[in-house]
Amino acid sequence: MRPSGRAAAWAELLRVSALFTVPGDAVAGAACVGVHPNRGTALAVGASLCLYEAGMALNDWADRAEDAVDRPHRPIPSGRVTPRAALAASGALTAAGLALAAAAGRPALAVASGLAATVWAYDLRLKHTPAAPATMAAARALDLLLGATATATRGRPDTLPAFRGVRSPAGPAVAGAGARDAARPARRRSAAGPASADRGPERLLGAGGGARNEGRRTRPTPGRDALTAATVLGAHTYAVTALSRRETQGGSTGTPLAALAATAVLATLTARARPGDAGAMAPPRGAGGAPAPATRQPGARHRAHSVATRLATPAGLAAAAYLRTAAKPFLHAALNPSPALTQRAVGGGIRAMIPLQAALAARSGAVGAGAALIGLVPVARTLSRKVSPT
């Protein structure tokens, strides 16, 4: 086989067009913990890419007998990649992913180990069981938490407003917390303590020391924000995985309709401002800051204003892009559940993860990161025409 043919076979085996859906997990996780992307984020992205590709190679190795009947053109059944090479590549990529996670700290390695175990369990045993969608959803959620944990371990959370006043191993609290805070006795410091690489993932993700009051509003903790984002991403993955279970046979109308409904709900939830954010669903104000009389702001008008305001935010725009990317192919598959349209719906659902990640990042305040992720959508769409993401 020519080198170009061999490279094309491996690109098809590893689903390179779907690779662009992976970095956004770590970026969204970093945004959720309120830390700018750092070395830990880069290591988490590398670990995620390796573990994702390990799963792709292992998936085709495990399904080689089934693919010989349903998809004889796939790299392994067609003889372009040997089963032994695919299995060896999966093992090597798993080891590389765990090594990169270990470089980000022990908490990140713990999350990555759980992610690797989930991937192998899915491909080797759970893929053809009712637990398959939940297992794949757990893998995506863990991938986002890997980015959050690695970023929090390597970052300095005291440099952002959500962590101001929290101590870091690099020195005292940032300027603005005041010299008085730096001189306080250790027993009166923030309960969050130093951001140490020896902490468990749950303590690192909750490094903000719990919810803090800002005026009359309560700002969510970084840990809660990361868990919420992981749940949203996992729910979308569940819907896409449930749909993919019939992509070679088609014939299901209810599954794409359920995926379409889930997408609409997730887009609505993601477009909303977080509780405690400035102006989050704030009621209209009148003169002197007093609440405006109800007669001056009818209920329908207020709801329309709230929806328009929500959609005008970066998170709202990204959520709208997510809905547009996934909803159309899901609807087509529901109207005509043929194998071809079902496969197209699965591909659309996979690509829709990118704007969803962008919306989650923007919702946490990382607008620039969200915009950068949105830029990956056309690249993923172009590559998907050459190499199928499913």
Phi, psi and omega in degrees: 000137178295153178304322180295321178293322178294318178296319179296322179296317179290325177297322178289319179298318185271000177054056186298336179291339178271354181299331184289351176274356187270312184302331181297336177299310181293321180295315178296321177297319177297319180296323183294328180269002174074026180240136178297145177308136184220197181299323178298321178297315180298319178295323178294320178298314179299317179296318180297317179298316180296315181291326177295313180293326175299319178295323179296314180295318180293325179300312181289328176295316181290330184260016188297325179289318178294318180294332179297336179265311186272329184221068182294347180279350182297158187303319183285309179299328181281353178086004180284335174228132181280150177303321180297319179294321179295317179294318178297319179296322179296316178295318180294319180292324177296315178298319179295319179297318179292324178295318178295320178295322179297327178293340178272353179125160181296322177300319178295321178297322179297316179293318180296325178295318176296322178295314180297318179296322179295318180297312182292321179295321179296309186291323187270334187223321192264353187299323184256028177241166177299342180279358186301309181299319180294324179293316179293324176297319178297323179297315179294320178297318178296326179296318176294319179293331174298314178297320179295316182292314180296321180292316180293327180292318184269347187269179175243090185295344181284000182269357180241156184305323184294343183241010186298132182094354178270136183284150175227160180296346183279346181152197184288177179298158185293162175298137184114331174284337174099147178295333180297321178295321182292334184268355182296149176298157184299328183290344182256003179287171180302141180296345181293327178068190181294145174277095187256147178290348181271356181286155175287161182302321184292327179284324177295318180292335178259030186296349180286354178078024180094176180294143180237147183275135173231097186070236179258004182255154180247122181274134181293151177288155176302321180298317179294321179296318179294319179293323177296314179297319179297323179294317179298312180296322178294322179295319177296318179297322178301313182297317181292320180294320177299322178290323184291342182292345180238021186289338178269342179253326184068202174088359181251124176263324183295322183294311177295329176294319177296320178295321178296317178296318179297321179297318179297319180294315182295321178297319179295315181295320182290329181287341181288147175289150178291147174301134179095346176289151182300126176076013182291107178052036182290140179289155179297144182249147176257201181295139179075009178085000179285151179301139180291144178301147183297331182289340181269350181223082182302155184302313182297319181293320179295319179295319178297320178296320181295318180296316180297318179296320181295318182288339182279351179281160176303319178296322179294320179294319178293322178296323177294320177295322176298313180297318181294321182293321185268325190294318185298308178294327176297317180295318178299319179293328178289321181286327180218087186283055176278160178303320182296314181287330176294317177296322178294323178294321177297317177298318177296321178295324178293313179296331181293346178297331183293306177295333176294316176299320178297319179295320179295320178294314180295324179297330178271003176104352180270073184294318179298318178296321178297319179295321178296322178293321178301328179295344179279344185299309181296329178294315179296322180295319180294316180292329182294339177285340181259322180230120182295136178280355182248000000 
